[in-house]
Amino acid sequence: MAEVVFKDTTKIYPGGVVGAKSVNLTVRDREFIVLVGPSGCGKSTTLRMVAGLEDITYGTIHIGDRLINNVQPKDRDIAMVFQSYALYPHMTVYKNMAFGLKLRKYPKAEIKQRVTDAARMLGIGELLDRKPKALSGGQRQRVALGRAIVREPKAFLFDEPLSNLDAKLRVETRAELKALHRRLHTTTIYVTHDQEEAMTLGDRIVVMLKGVIQQCAAPLDVYERPVNRFVAGFVGTPPMNFLNGKLAASDGSVWWEGAGTRIRLSDARATALAGQAGKDVALGIRPEHMSSRCEGHFAGEDNVLPVSVSVVEILGDKKDVHMKTQDESTLVARVDAHEEIAEASQTQMYMDVEQLHIFEPGDIGVNLCLSGEAAGVEA
């Protein structure tokens, strides 16, 4: 096991297409870190540079004390699990799991012990004599995991390993992966486009866009303290709502004005936004931080947003309320299922003003509420 250290790591494809740009990141020994972002954001390119499947244009990658830029993939002491499982169809489960060890000329007794131990750990001991075509998708993924585990590498690399599984099995396997990491403590880099997967699995998550790391921090830090509008909108289901408007100051308070209303910001937000009156901004509010009830965190007459309700979706103990403001901006609120909100009605929503975010204009506008703070960003 070892740290994986990226320093100014860059990949430029023919034609000048940037796959990853100046990646600076330390994956700590025994850490489970998740690279997440939309398709084409650079997460898989970053992983493949560690694996040796992509050449590094500039910068370096170290695994432990070893510079691996020019080391052959087979000599990097890593194990990779792919989306496609990549099992040999003509081999049994046992032979698939043992194949890499056999190539490295491990003694037969050690191979048997490692394969048996890994199969027991993954609950596939009774499948060792079967071939991949006789297995379900979840079982095949366990075999692929077992093949990686028997290697006892310095680092595991996972490239969207759960994307071929159905929703229920994906949740179950996700929990198994987390438990497996707690048992093995192997440094792990995991790539996914699923932000829920990232939030539940990672010790830290790395949000990427256009080859650039936008934020790297613990999942809750990224959720509660997004550094910019892109991160705020990407992490969270349903995604954060955004309303364009302006900042104003009056009577010793700071207000957001737009969408046919004005919202008085909390004292903490006002302090962070001092001197920014008149600036065009976007207000961000997560769906769960809105309610039709003026009580508790939502109490106050200075945070009322008039809306027209279009659709109400029941989700058990919660429901999603789809709405439009007076200027036709769309919003979603996730509220208690017993709140009385009818479709095609006019109502008003209250916000938890302590949970508001104010962003500069643009798709990756900076979170002004975090101005001057570290915002949970780490490398």
C-alpha positions as CSV (number, residue, x, y, z in Angstrom):
1,M,0.0,0.0,0.0
2,A,1.2,3.5,-0.7
3,E,0.3,7.1,-1.6
4,V,-0.5,8.0,-5.2
5,V,0.8,11.5,-5.9
6,F,-0.1,13.6,-9.0
7,K,2.0,16.7,-9.7
8,D,1.0,19.0,-12.5
9,T,-0.2,15.8,-14.3
10,T,-1.5,16.7,-17.8
11,K,-2.7,14.7,-20.8
12,I,-3.1,16.3,-24.2
13,Y,-4.5,14.2,-27.0
14,P,-3.7,14.7,-30.7
15,G,-5.3,17.9,-32.0
16,G,-4.8,19.7,-28.7
17,V,-7.7,18.1,-26.9
18,V,-7.1,18.3,-23.1
19,G,-7.9,15.1,-21.3
20,A,-6.5,16.2,-17.9
21,K,-4.9,19.5,-17.0
22,S,-2.4,20.2,-14.2
23,V,-3.8,17.6,-11.8
24,N,-2.3,18.1,-8.4
25,L,-3.6,15.5,-5.9
26,T,-2.3,13.2,-3.2
27,V,-4.3,10.0,-2.6
28,R,-3.3,9.1,0.9
29,D,-2.1,5.6,1.9
30,R,-5.2,3.4,2.6
31,E,-7.6,6.2,1.4
32,F,-10.6,5.5,-0.8
33,I,-10.9,8.5,-3.2
34,V,-13.5,9.0,-5.9
35,L,-13.1,10.9,-9.1
36,V,-16.6,12.1,-10.2
37,G,-17.9,14.4,-13.0
38,P,-19.9,14.4,-16.2
39,S,-18.8,12.4,-19.3
40,G,-15.6,13.9,-20.8
41,C,-14.5,15.6,-17.5
42,G,-11.1,13.8,-17.4
43,K,-11.7,11.4,-14.6
44,S,-11.1,8.2,-16.6
45,T,-8.1,9.8,-18.3
46,T,-6.6,10.5,-14.9
47,L,-7.2,6.9,-13.8
48,R,-5.8,5.5,-17.0
49,M,-2.6,7.5,-16.6
50,V,-2.1,5.8,-13.2
51,A,-2.7,2.5,-14.8
52,G,-0.3,3.2,-17.7
53,L,-3.0,2.9,-20.3
54,E,-2.5,6.6,-21.2
55,D,0.9,8.3,-21.6
56,I,1.5,11.4,-19.5
57,T,2.1,14.5,-21.6
58,Y,3.5,16.7,-18.7
59,G,3.9,16.3,-15.0
60,T,4.5,13.2,-12.9
61,I,2.8,10.4,-11.0
62,H,4.4,8.6,-8.0
63,I,3.1,5.5,-6.3
64,G,4.9,5.5,-3.0
65,D,8.4,6.7,-3.6
66,R,8.5,5.4,-7.2
67,L,8.1,7.6,-10.3
68,I,5.9,5.6,-12.7
69,N,5.7,7.8,-15.8
70,N,7.8,5.4,-17.8
71,V,7.1,2.2,-15.9
72,Q,5.2,-0.6,-17.9
73,P,1.6,-1.1,-16.7
74,K,2.4,-4.7,-15.6
75,D,5.2,-3.4,-13.3
76,R,3.3,-0.7,-11.5
77,D,1.9,-3.0,-8.8
78,I,-1.7,-1.9,-9.2
79,A,-4.9,-3.8,-10.0
80,M,-7.7,-2.4,-12.1
81,V,-11.4,-3.4,-12.2
82,F,-13.2,-2.4,-15.4
83,Q,-16.8,-1.6,-16.2
84,S,-16.9,-4.6,-18.6
85,Y,-15.5,-7.2,-16.0
86,A,-13.0,-8.4,-18.7
87,L,-13.2,-12.0,-17.7
88,Y,-11.9,-14.8,-19.9
89,P,-15.0,-16.7,-21.0
90,H,-13.3,-20.1,-21.5
91,M,-11.8,-20.1,-18.0
92,T,-13.5,-21.1,-14.8
93,V,-13.9,-18.5,-12.0
94,Y,-10.9,-20.1,-10.2
95,K,-8.7,-19.8,-13.3
96,N,-9.8,-16.2,-14.0
97,M,-8.8,-15.2,-10.4
98,A,-5.6,-17.1,-10.5
99,F,-4.4,-16.0,-14.0
100,G,-2.4,-13.0,-13.0
101,L,-0.7,-14.8,-10.2
102,K,0.2,-17.7,-12.5
103,L,1.7,-15.3,-15.0
104,R,3.9,-14.0,-12.2
105,K,4.9,-17.6,-11.4
106,Y,3.6,-17.7,-7.8
107,P,3.7,-21.2,-6.3
108,K,0.6,-23.2,-6.8
109,A,-0.1,-23.5,-3.1
110,E,0.0,-19.8,-2.6
111,I,-2.2,-19.2,-5.6
112,K,-4.8,-21.6,-4.2
113,Q,-4.7,-20.0,-0.8
114,R,-5.1,-16.5,-2.2
115,V,-7.9,-17.4,-4.5
116,T,-9.7,-19.4,-1.8
117,D,-9.4,-16.6,0.7
118,A,-10.6,-13.9,-1.8
119,A,-13.5,-16.1,-2.9
120,R,-14.6,-16.6,0.7
121,M,-14.4,-12.9,1.4
122,L,-16.6,-12.1,-1.6
123,G,-19.1,-14.9,-1.0
124,I,-18.3,-16.7,-4.3
125,G,-16.6,-19.8,-3.0
126,E,-19.2,-22.1,-4.5
127,L,-18.7,-20.6,-7.9
128,L,-15.0,-21.4,-8.5
129,D,-15.8,-24.2,-11.0
130,R,-18.2,-22.2,-13.1
131,K,-17.5,-20.2,-16.2
132,P,-18.5,-16.5,-16.6
133,K,-21.5,-17.3,-18.9
134,A,-23.1,-19.2,-16.0
135,L,-22.9,-16.2,-13.6
136,S,-25.1,-13.2,-13.0
137,G,-23.8,-9.6,-13.5
138,G,-23.2,-9.2,-9.8
139,Q,-21.4,-12.5,-9.6
140,R,-19.1,-11.6,-12.5
141,Q,-18.3,-8.3,-10.8
142,R,-17.3,-10.1,-7.7
143,V,-15.0,-12.4,-9.8
144,A,-13.4,-9.3,-11.3
145,L,-12.9,-7.9,-7.7
146,G,-11.5,-11.2,-6.6
147,R,-9.0,-11.2,-9.4
148,A,-7.8,-7.8,-8.2
149,I,-7.8,-8.7,-4.6
150,V,-5.5,-11.8,-5.0
151,R,-2.8,-9.6,-6.4
152,E,-2.5,-7.7,-3.1
153,P,-1.4,-4.6,-5.0
154,K,-0.3,-1.2,-3.7
155,A,-3.4,0.4,-5.2
156,F,-6.8,-0.6,-6.6
157,L,-8.2,1.3,-9.6
158,F,-11.9,1.1,-10.4
159,D,-13.3,2.4,-13.7
160,E,-17.1,2.7,-13.3
161,P,-17.3,-0.9,-12.1
162,L,-21.0,-0.8,-11.1
163,S,-22.5,0.9,-14.2
164,N,-23.6,-2.4,-15.8
165,L,-25.6,-3.6,-12.7
166,D,-29.2,-2.9,-12.1
167,A,-30.2,-0.3,-9.5
168,K,-30.8,-2.7,-6.6
169,L,-27.7,-4.7,-7.2
170,R,-25.6,-1.5,-7.6
171,V,-26.7,-0.3,-4.1
172,E,-25.8,-3.7,-2.6
173,T,-22.5,-4.0,-4.3
174,R,-21.6,-0.4,-3.3
175,A,-22.1,-1.4,0.3
176,E,-19.9,-4.5,-0.2
177,L,-17.1,-2.4,-1.7
178,K,-17.1,-0.1,1.3
179,A,-17.0,-3.0,3.7
180,L,-14.2,-4.6,1.6
181,H,-12.1,-1.5,1.7
182,R,-12.5,-1.3,5.5
183,R,-11.2,-4.9,5.7
184,L,-8.3,-4.6,3.2
185,H,-7.2,-0.9,3.7
186,T,-5.8,-0.8,0.2
187,T,-5.3,2.7,-1.4
188,T,-8.2,3.0,-3.9
189,I,-9.0,5.4,-6.8
190,Y,-12.5,5.0,-8.0
191,V,-14.1,6.6,-11.1
192,T,-17.8,7.2,-11.5
193,H,-20.2,9.6,-13.1
194,D,-22.8,8.9,-10.4
195,Q,-22.5,11.5,-7.7
196,E,-24.6,9.4,-5.2
197,E,-22.0,6.6,-5.6
198,A,-19.3,9.1,-5.0
199,M,-20.9,10.5,-1.9
200,T,-21.5,7.1,-0.3
201,L,-18.1,5.5,-1.1
202,G,-15.4,8.1,-0.9
203,D,-13.3,9.2,2.0
204,R,-12.9,12.3,-0.2
205,I,-14.4,13.0,-3.6
206,V,-12.7,14.9,-6.5
207,V,-15.2,16.8,-8.7
208,M,-13.8,17.3,-12.2
209,L,-14.8,19.4,-15.2
210,K,-13.0,19.8,-18.5
211,G,-9.9,18.0,-17.2
212,V,-9.6,20.3,-14.2
213,I,-10.2,19.5,-10.5
214,Q,-12.9,21.8,-9.2
215,Q,-13.0,20.6,-5.6
216,C,-11.5,17.9,-3.5
217,A,-12.8,17.4,0.0
218,A,-14.8,15.1,2.2
219,P,-18.3,14.3,0.7
220,L,-20.2,16.4,3.3
221,D,-17.9,19.4,2.8
222,V,-18.5,19.3,-0.9
223,Y,-22.2,19.0,-0.4
224,E,-22.5,21.8,2.2
225,R,-19.7,24.0,1.0
226,P,-19.4,23.8,-2.8
227,V,-16.7,26.1,-4.1
228,N,-18.6,27.0,-7.3
229,R,-21.9,26.7,-9.1
230,F,-20.8,23.7,-11.1
231,V,-20.0,21.7,-8.0
232,A,-23.2,22.8,-6.3
233,G,-25.3,21.8,-9.2
234,F,-23.6,18.5,-9.9
235,V,-23.6,17.1,-6.3
236,G,-27.0,16.5,-4.9
237,T,-30.3,14.9,-6.0
238,P,-32.4,16.7,-6.9
239,P,-29.8,19.3,-7.8
240,M,-29.5,22.7,-6.2
241,N,-31.9,25.4,-7.4
242,F,-30.4,28.6,-8.9
243,L,-32.1,32.0,-9.2
244,N,-30.5,34.9,-10.9
245,G,-30.7,38.3,-9.2
246,K,-28.7,41.1,-7.5
247,L,-27.3,41.9,-4.1
248,A,-28.6,44.9,-2.3
249,A,-27.9,46.5,1.1
250,S,-30.3,48.4,3.3
251,D,-31.0,49.0,7.0
252,G,-27.8,47.2,7.9
253,S,-28.8,44.0,6.1
254,V,-27.8,42.4,2.8
255,W,-30.6,41.2,0.5
256,W,-30.9,39.1,-2.6
257,E,-33.4,40.5,-5.1
258,G,-34.9,38.7,-8.0
259,A,-37.7,36.3,-9.2
260,G,-40.2,38.9,-8.0
261,T,-39.1,39.0,-4.4
262,R,-36.3,39.8,-2.0
263,I,-34.6,37.6,0.5
264,R,-32.8,38.9,3.6
265,L,-29.5,36.9,4.0
266,S,-28.3,35.6,7.3
267,D,-25.8,37.6,9.3
268,A,-23.0,35.1,8.5
269,R,-23.8,35.4,4.7
270,A,-24.0,39.2,5.0
271,T,-20.6,39.3,6.6
272,A,-19.1,37.2,3.8
273,L,-20.8,39.4,1.1
274,A,-20.0,42.8,2.7
275,G,-19.3,45.5,0.1
276,Q,-20.8,43.5,-2.8
277,A,-24.2,45.4,-3.1
278,G,-25.3,45.9,-6.7
279,K,-23.5,42.8,-8.0
280,D,-25.2,40.4,-10.3
281,V,-25.3,37.0,-8.6
282,A,-27.1,33.6,-8.5
283,L,-28.8,32.5,-5.3
284,G,-28.5,28.7,-4.7
285,I,-30.8,26.7,-2.4
286,R,-31.0,22.9,-2.1
287,P,-34.5,21.4,-2.5
288,E,-34.5,20.1,1.1
289,H,-33.9,23.6,2.4
290,M,-37.3,24.9,1.2
291,S,-40.7,24.4,2.8
292,S,-44.3,25.7,2.5
293,R,-44.4,25.9,6.3
294,C,-43.1,29.0,8.1
295,E,-41.7,27.3,11.1
296,G,-38.4,26.2,12.6
297,H,-35.5,26.9,10.2
298,F,-38.0,28.2,7.7
299,A,-39.5,30.8,10.0
300,G,-39.3,34.5,9.0
301,E,-41.2,36.9,6.8
302,D,-38.1,38.1,4.9
303,N,-37.6,34.9,3.0
304,V,-40.9,34.3,1.2
305,L,-40.8,33.2,-2.4
306,P,-44.2,33.3,-4.3
307,V,-44.4,30.3,-6.7
308,S,-46.9,28.5,-8.9
309,V,-46.9,24.7,-8.5
310,S,-46.8,22.5,-11.6
311,V,-46.2,18.9,-10.5
312,V,-46.0,17.1,-7.1
313,E,-44.2,13.8,-7.0
314,I,-44.9,11.5,-3.9
315,L,-41.7,9.7,-2.8
316,G,-42.9,8.0,0.4
317,D,-42.2,10.2,3.4
318,K,-41.1,13.0,1.1
319,K,-42.4,14.6,-2.0
320,D,-40.8,16.7,-4.7
321,V,-42.7,19.9,-5.6
322,H,-41.9,21.4,-9.1
323,M,-42.6,25.1,-9.3
324,K,-42.1,28.3,-11.2
325,T,-41.3,31.7,-9.9
326,Q,-42.9,35.0,-11.1
327,D,-40.0,35.4,-13.7
328,E,-40.6,31.7,-14.9
329,S,-37.5,30.3,-13.2
330,T,-38.0,26.6,-12.3
331,L,-37.4,25.2,-8.8
332,V,-37.8,21.9,-7.1
333,A,-38.4,21.6,-3.3
334,R,-38.2,18.3,-1.4
335,V,-40.7,18.6,1.5
336,D,-42.4,16.5,4.1
337,A,-45.1,14.3,2.4
338,H,-47.8,15.7,4.7
339,E,-47.3,19.3,3.6
340,E,-50.4,20.4,1.9
341,I,-49.3,21.5,-1.6
342,A,-51.6,21.0,-4.5
343,E,-50.7,20.8,-8.2
344,A,-51.7,23.9,-10.3
345,S,-51.9,26.0,-7.2
346,Q,-50.3,29.3,-6.1
347,T,-48.4,29.2,-2.9
348,Q,-45.3,30.5,-1.2
349,M,-42.1,28.8,-0.2
350,Y,-39.9,29.6,2.8
351,M,-36.1,29.1,2.7
352,D,-33.6,28.2,5.4
353,V,-31.6,31.3,5.0
354,E,-28.6,29.8,6.9
355,Q,-28.3,27.3,3.9
356,L,-28.4,29.9,1.1
357,H,-25.4,30.2,-1.3
358,I,-24.5,33.1,-3.4
359,F,-22.5,32.5,-6.6
360,E,-20.9,34.8,-9.2
361,P,-22.6,34.7,-12.6
362,G,-21.6,31.9,-15.0
363,D,-21.7,28.1,-15.0
364,I,-18.7,27.8,-12.7
365,G,-19.2,31.1,-10.7
366,V,-17.4,31.2,-7.4
367,N,-19.3,30.7,-4.2
368,L,-19.1,34.2,-2.7
369,C,-20.2,32.9,0.7
370,L,-16.9,31.1,1.0
371,S,-14.8,34.1,0.1
372,G,-11.5,34.1,2.0
373,E,-12.1,30.5,3.3
374,A,-10.4,27.2,2.4
375,A,-13.9,25.8,1.6
376,G,-12.8,22.3,2.4
377,V,-10.6,22.1,-0.7
378,E,-7.6,19.8,-0.3
379,A,-5.0,18.3,-2.6
